[in-house]
Amino acid sequence: MNAIIFHGSAPHATAKQFWYPNISRNLNSRGIATIVADLPRLDQEPLTETLFRECT
């Protein structure tokens, strides 16, 4: 099983803040491969532009 975690769009939200690292570690310890996507411009531009940039 795999999990992808997307952080919120609050200003300055990153994959290394809030509960994201803890939940990732907990899921990994249970055998669930986890990625916390870091989308630093999510609060500054449309989601489609952010995803296109990160996926290319």
C-alpha positions as CSV (number, residue, x, y, z in Angstrom):
1,M,0.0,0.0,0.0
2,N,1.2,3.5,-0.7
3,A,0.1,7.0,0.5
4,I,0.7,10.5,-1.0
5,I,0.1,13.4,1.4
6,F,-0.5,16.9,0.1
7,H,0.1,19.8,2.5
8,G,-2.4,22.6,2.8
9,S,-2.2,25.9,1.0
10,A,-1.7,28.2,4.0
11,P,1.1,30.7,3.5
12,H,4.4,29.2,4.1
13,A,3.0,25.6,4.4
14,T,5.6,23.0,3.5
15,A,5.9,19.2,3.8
16,K,8.2,19.6,6.8
17,Q,5.7,21.5,9.0
18,F,2.7,20.6,11.1
19,W,1.7,17.0,11.3
20,Y,3.0,15.8,7.9
21,P,6.4,14.4,9.0
22,N,4.8,12.5,12.0
23,I,2.0,10.9,9.9
24,S,4.6,10.0,7.3
25,R,6.8,8.2,9.8
26,N,3.8,6.5,11.4
27,L,2.6,5.2,8.1
28,N,6.1,4.1,7.0
29,S,6.5,2.2,10.3
30,R,3.3,0.2,9.4
31,G,4.7,-0.8,6.0
32,I,2.9,1.9,4.0
33,A,5.3,3.7,1.6
34,T,4.6,7.4,2.0
35,I,5.5,10.5,0.1
36,V,4.8,14.0,1.4
37,A,4.6,16.2,-1.7
38,D,6.3,19.5,-1.2
39,L,4.4,22.2,-3.2
40,P,6.0,25.5,-2.0
41,R,4.0,27.7,-4.4
42,L,0.6,26.2,-3.7
43,D,-0.7,29.4,-2.0
44,Q,0.8,31.7,-4.8
45,E,-0.5,30.2,-8.0
46,P,-3.3,28.0,-9.5
47,L,-3.0,24.3,-8.6
48,T,-2.7,23.3,-12.2
49,E,0.4,25.4,-12.6
50,T,1.9,24.1,-9.4
51,L,1.2,20.4,-10.4
52,F,2.5,20.9,-14.0
53,R,5.7,22.4,-12.7
54,E,6.3,19.7,-10.1
55,C,5.4,16.8,-12.5
56,T,7.7,17.8,-15.4
